[in-house]
Amino acid sequence: MPNSAIPFDNTYARDLPGFYQPCQPATVREPVLLFFNHGLAEELRLGLTGQDDAALAAMFSGNALPEGAQPIAQAYSGHQFGQFNPQLGDGRALLIGEVIDRQGRRRDIAFKGSGRTPYSRRGDGKAAVGPMLREVLIGEAMHALGIPTTRALAVVSSGEPVFRERTLPGAILTRVAASHLRVGTFQYFAAHGTPEKVGQLADYAIARHFPELAGSEERYLGFLRAVAERQAALIAQWMHVGFIHGVMNTDNMGIPGESIDFGPCAFMEAYDPRAVFSSIDEMGRYAYEAQPRIARWNLARLAETLLPLIADNEGRAIELTTEVIDAFMGRYQQHWLDGVRAKLGLRGMVEHADHVDTALGESWLDLLHAQQVDFTLAWRRLADAAEGNEAPLRALFAGQPGLDRWLERWCERCAAEDTDPAAASARAGSMRRVNPWLIPRNHRVEEALAAASDEGDLAPFEQLLNALRRPFDEDPALARYAEPASGDFMAEFRTFCGT
């Protein structure tokens, strides 16, 4: 493979000296390609067409980096479960470089699990096959659902063991992101550097992600507002599909507004606003219903780092940033309502629509909670009811009398927008385009990862991945992937961070 295959343009390494540590990935014993995202590679213009699996494994294990790669470990801090850790950084990750994709977007290419770095502390810097393949499944599922997300380009097994609670096969993930800038990146330089360093980082982030703000006198306040807006939209999308991140520390909140780090994440099945699956979230800090509130809390931590840049007078800076933070829940609520309205098949074309539709959406969720109805299937079967076929929906509720009253309200609300009988079919179609039939069901994910990790069998992983790339297509051949897990499974189900 020619060394010049990947056209890197590494602005972070070039423009921000002192914001990272150069570091080489560890050489691994027997790299074997487990997964390669050919479509994403083409989107990134990597020029790898025709490379065989051995060459790709050598490249994406770190054994044979292409010319132009400039591996660095990025510095960052973070609030972890509310406690500030001033020294985190890429303890098992390396930013290899940046490329410009076919749409003109700058994208990071980074390793995860590539060995120790200056930020590893007591960690081994490695990763296991199961958690890295989980990153593939969740990232590709989120992408197919239309949710901004980091994505997996490759997973390579290392041929070496990783020691966790038990010995596991090792692997390296190659992750693609709009950038790996985090709230924690700003916290690091606010804690260890100077306002000038934070300003340098903010100017870089603005130029990369919010170029319309560059040069503005109020660009730093505008930057905070823009980051908050992207997070409000992102968290609303998580809530609409029942996604629970599981570890919303400030070092896991990305400035570009993408979903990142899929360790202890899970998708909710039976609707429960207090659902928690992460084994390390014993107090429910990052429960499903808490995610908007935690996003606001994290943004307040970002605001604190920007205070010296926003106004010379600290009191005035606090006043200005507080207005942005206080506006967050209203922006989130609007994004939530817009999404729920689409999921209900509504367009908001009635008097007092926001109030009416918010109440309708909230009462629907109350119904799901009362009977622990499967979140995904309830929304999907509501689309059947829009066409007059209520039987599949009613089967989920087991005769809940409150369902009759709610359906009457919903039908009246739909009729207020359009009384044309033909509108029912169009409404159902629009609902099926936003209410997925398939999500990464936790038992199917665990089955696939166990087969790959314990038996070296990638077929269940590949079959599940292919299904998750078509979340809105109700294909009878994929019906097993739409089936909820048993109550016993979900009662015991826990997720882990993989470190």
N, C-alpha and C positions, 0 to 999 in steps of 0.2 A: 504493500500500500504506500503510495507516495506520502511523504511527511507533510506536504503542504495541502492535504485534502480539506481541512477545515479552515475557512476564512475568518480567523479570530480578529476581533478589534476590542482590546481589553481596557476599557476606560476606567474601571474601578482601580485596577492595578496601576494604571498610568497616571491618573489624575488625583489619586488619594494616597500618596505615600504616607506611611505611619498609621494607616487605618487597618492594617492587616499584617500578617507574618508570612513570608514566602515559605513554602513547605512542599516537599515531594511526596506523592503517594507511595505507600509501601509496595514492594514487589510481592506478588502472590505466587503460590506454588504451581497450581494447575488451573488457570482460568478457563472456564467453560461458559459460553453464552447461553443463558436461560431465557432471555427475553430481549427482543429488539423491536423498537417502534419505528417501522419503516416509513409510515405516513408522517410521523413527526420529524424524522430525519430529513425527509424531502421538504417539509414545510420550513425547516431551518436552513436549507440549502447547504447541507454538510458535504455533499459530493462523495458519498460513500457507496453509491450504486456499484454493484459487482464485487464488493468486498466479501470474502467468505467469513464463516462464523469464527474461525480461529483468529483472523485478523481483527475482527470486531471485539472478540473477547480480550485480545491483547491490549487494544486501545482502551476499552472501557473498564478494564481492571486497573489501569494505570501502569501496566508493564511496558507499554510502548506509546507514550504520549505523542500526539501529532505535533509537527512544527507549529509554533505560535501559541501553544498552550502555555499558560503562565500560572501554575497552581499556587493559590494563596489561601490561608485560613483567615477568615474575617473576624474581627473583634466585635463583641457585643456583650452587654449585660442583660439583666432581666429580672422581673418580679416573677418568682415561681411560687404559685399558690399564695400570693400576697406578700412574700418575703423577698426583699431585694438581694440579689447576688451580683456584686459589682464585676465579677470576673467569670464570664462564661466563654463565649466565642465558639468557633467551629472546632469542637473537640474530636469529631470524627468525619468532618466534611471538608472539602476543598473546592473552591471556585476555580475551575479549570480555564475558563475564558468566556467571552461574550461573542455572539454572532448577530447579524442582522437577518431576520427571516424574510420570507417572500412578500410579506405585507409591510416591510420596512420597520418592523418592531425590533428593538434590541432585546435579546434574550440571554440569560445566564445559562451556562452548562456547568454543573457541579457534581462532584462525587459525594457519596455518603457511605461510610464504612470503609474508607480507603486507608485507615491506619492512624496512628497517633500524630497529633499536631502540638504546637506550643500551648494550645488551650485545652489539652486533654485531661489535665490534672491526673487523677488516678485511673482514668478510663483506658481501655485498650484501643479505642478508635475504630473498632470493627463493628460489623453488623452481620445479622444472620439472614439466611434465605427467606424465612417466613415473613418477617417484618418488611423486607425489601420488596417482596412480591405483593404484600399488602399495599404498599405505596402505589404499585402499578394498578391494582384493582380499583382502589378508591379514587386515585387521580383520574383514571380513564372514565370511571363512572360519573364523577363530578363533571368532567368535560362533556360527556354525552348528555348530561342533564342541563347543560348550558350555564354551569356555575363556574366563575373564574377560579382557576386552580393551577398549581404547579403540576407537571406531568413527568412521567418516567420515560426516558429515552432508552435505557438499557438496564438489565440486571445480569451480572456475571457472578457465577459461583467461584470462590477463591481456591477451592480444594484444601482449605484449612479449617480447623475447628474453631468455634467461638464458644467461650465458656460463660454461660449465664446460670439460671437455676439448674440447667443440665447442659451437656455438650450439644452444640448445634452446628450444622454446616454453615460456613461463612459465605458472605456475598457482598458485592459492591453495587450500589444503585447509582445510575446517572440521572440526575434530576434537572429539568428545564423550568426556569422561572422568569417572569418579567424582570425581577431582580431578587436578590436575597437581603435587601435592606429591610430592617425590622424596627419596631419601636425600640427594642433593646439595643440596636446599633446607636441610636441617638442617646439612650441612657448611658452607654459606655463612655461616650465622649463628653457628655455633660458631667459625669462623675470623675473622669480621669484627665480630661483635657481642659479646654477653655471655650468661652463663647465663640471665639473665632473658629475653632475646630468644628463646633456644632454648626456654625454658619456655613462652613465649607461643605460639610456633609449635606446640609439642607439645600444648598445651591446645586449640588450634584443631583440630589433626588428630584428637585424641581426641573432641572434641565432634562432629566431622563423620563420622568413620569408626568410632569405637569408643565410642559414648556410654555403654555399660555401665560404662566405666572412670572416667567423669567424677566428680570428687569423692573418689575413692579416694586414700588416703595413698600407696599404692604404684602409682599410675596410670602413672608413667613407665616403671617396669619392666614393668608389664602391657602398656603400649603396645608396647615392644620385643618382648615375647613374642607379642603379637597380630600385629604386622607379620611376624615370622618365620614364624608359622603360615600366614599367607596366602601368603607366598612359597614355603614348602615345598609347599603344595598346587598352586600355579601352576606351579612348575618341574616337578613330577611330571607334570602334564598336558601340558606341552611335550614331555617325554620320551616320553610315550605316543603322540604323533602324529609324532615325528621332527622337531620344530621346532627350528631353531637360530637364536637371536636375532641373533647375530653381533657385537653391540657392547654387552655387559652392563656398561657403565660405571655408576658409582653415580648419575649423573644420568639414567640410563635405567631405574632401578629405582623404580617408583612405590609410594608408601606404601599406596594402596588395594589393592594386589595384582592389578593389571590388567597385561596385556601392553601395552607402549607403545613407539612408535618402531620402524617397520618398514623401516628403510633397507637394511642389508646382510643381512637375514634370508633364510632359505631353508628348505625342507622336504627332509629327507634322502630319498633314493630307495634305492639299494643300502645295506644296513645297514653302517655303519662308525662305531664309537664315537668315532673321532678326526676325524670329518668337520668340515671348515671350508670355508666358501665366501666369507667376507668378504675382500675384496681387501686390507684394512688389518690383518687379523689374521694377520700373518706367522708368529707363534710359536705359534699355536693356543691362545691364552689362553682364548678363548671357544668352543672346540670343543664338539660335542654332549655328550660325556661329562663335560666340565668344568663344565657349567652349574650343577649343584647345589653344587659346591665354590665357584664364583664367587659364587653367591647368599649362601652363608655368609660369604664374605670381605666382601661389600658390607654385610651386616648387622652385621658387626663394626665397620665404619666408622660406621654409624648409632649403634651402642652407644657409641662413643667420644664422640659429641656429647652424649649423654644423661648421662654420668657425674656431672656436678655436680648434676643433678636427682635422681639415684637415691639418693645417700647423701652426707652431709657428708664422710665419710672416703673418700678416693679408693680406698684399698685395698679397702674393703668394697664400694664401687660396682663396681670391677673384678671382684671375686669374684662378685657377683650377676649382672652382665651376662655374664660368662664362662659361667656355668651355662646361660643362655639360648642363647648362641651354640653351646656344645658340644652342646646338645640338638637343634640344628637338623637334623643329618644323620639322627638317629633319627626325627624327625618326617617329614622328606622320605622316608625309606625306607618308613615306614608308608603314606604317601600313594601312593608308587610301587607298593608291594605291593597295596594296595587296587585300584588301577587295573589292574595286571597280572592280578590275580585275576579281575576282571570281563572283561578281554580274553580270558582263557583259558576263560571260561564256568564259573568256580568260585565257591563261596560260602564257603569256609573252614570247612566243617563236618566236619573230621576232626581226630584227635589230632595235635598238633605241626604244625598247618596252616601256620603262618607260615614255619617252617623248610622244610617240604616245598615250599610254593608259591614261595618265593623261589628255591630251587634249580631248580625246574622253569622258572620264568620266565627265570632267568639262563642256563640251558643252552639254552633256545629261542633267545635272542639270540646265544649262541655259535654255534649252527647257522647262523643268518642271516649272521653275519659270515664264517664259514668259506667260504661260497659267494657272498658278496656278493648275497644275495637281497633283492629289493625289500621294504622294511620294511612299507609299507602293504598291499600285495597279500598278503604272507605271512600277516599277521594276518587279513585278510578271508577268505582261502581256508581258514584253519584253521576258520572257522565252517562251511564246506562239509564239512570232514572230520568235524565234530561230528555231522553227519547221515549219515555213512557214505560220502560222496563225496570220496575222497581224491585223485582224479585231478588236479583243478586245482591242489591244493597240491603234489603230487609234480612236476608240470610245472615248477614254479619252482625245484626243487632239483636237477634233472638227475641223479637216482639217488643222491643222498647217502645212504650206508648209515647214518649217524648219525640220519637222520630216522626210520627204522624203530624204532630203540631209543627215541627220544624219544616217538614216537607211542604206543608201548606203555606208557610211564610215564604219559603224559597220560591215556590211556584208563583205566588202572587208577585214577588219581586221580579221574577223573570218576565211575567206578563206585563208588568209596568213598563218594561223596555220594548217589548215586541210581542204583539198578539198574533202574528202570522204563524200558522201551523208549521210552515216550512222552516221557521227559525229554530225549532227544537233540534233538528238534525245538525244544523250549523253550530248551534251552541254545544252540542255533545262533541262534535268534531274539534272545536276549539278547546274544550276541556281536556280531551285526550291528548292534545299537543302539549299540555302543561302539567298534567297529572300522570306521572310515570306508572307503568305497569310493573316494571322491574327496578329494584334497588339492590345494592349489595347486601342481601340477606345474611345475617351474621353466621348462621349455621353453614351456609354454602361457602362463605369466605373461609371459615375455619376448616371445613372439609378439604377445600382446595389447597390451602396452605399446609395442612398436615400431610397430605399426599406428596406435595413437592418437597417438603423438608424431611419427612421421616422415611419416605419410600423412593424419593427421586422421580416421582411420577408427575409430570407436568400437564398431563391430559386434562384433569379436572380444572386446573387453573386456566388453561387455554380455552376450555369450553365455557367456563364462567365469564371470562373476559370477553369473549365474543358475544355472549348474551347481554352483558352490561353495556356494551356499545350500542345497543338498540333498546333503550329503556322504555320507549313509548309504543313499540310495536308489540301488539298482543298476539304472539305466535304460539299456537298450541304445542309446538315442538319444544318450546322453552318453559312450559308450564311449571316444571319442578323448581325453577328458579324464582317463581313468583309466590310460592307457597310459604306462609309464615313458619317460623320455627315453633316448636312445641313450647308450651308454657314452662315445662320443666327445664328445657334448655335455657330459655331466657332468664329464668329465675337464678340460674347459676352462672350465667355468662358474664365474664369479665375480660377487659382488654388491658394490654400492657404496653409500655413505652418502647421496649425492645433494646434499651441501653444496658 
